[in-house]
Amino acid sequence: MPIIGPGPDDPEYDNYDPNWQDQDTPFRRWLVTRLAAADSALPADFVTMYAPANRYNGLDEESVETIALLTGTDPNDVRAAHAADITDWISEQQLRDHPDLVSVDADLDRIRHRS
């Protein structure tokens, strides 16, 4: 049976996580929140299958339209949530690539929350 999703030998998938289908990501949280707001009877797993696959494979126009329909949102909202998730992922990767920046990032978060 073929493997669906990124594999450990795929060099384009930095920081491969074998549990990638279950990762808690901003896009997954956005999907669950929007599905609940739409008073949908669908289980959350029905839409969260798009996350974090959106990070590894992107979202084609058909996926964007499907997500918008299921969540009762505009396709532009879906694209914005996807872009925000990719931005968050880039930040995660930078911190993994430079562990010394983790403490700096924590300090900046602390300063931001204080103001």
Secondary structure, 3 states (H helix, E strand, C coil): CCCCCCCCCCCCCCCCCCCHHHCCCHHHHHHHHHHHHCCCCCCHHHHHCCCCHHHHHCCCHHHHHHHHHHHCCCHHHHHHHHHHHHHHHHHHHHHHHCCCHHHHHHHHHHHHHHC
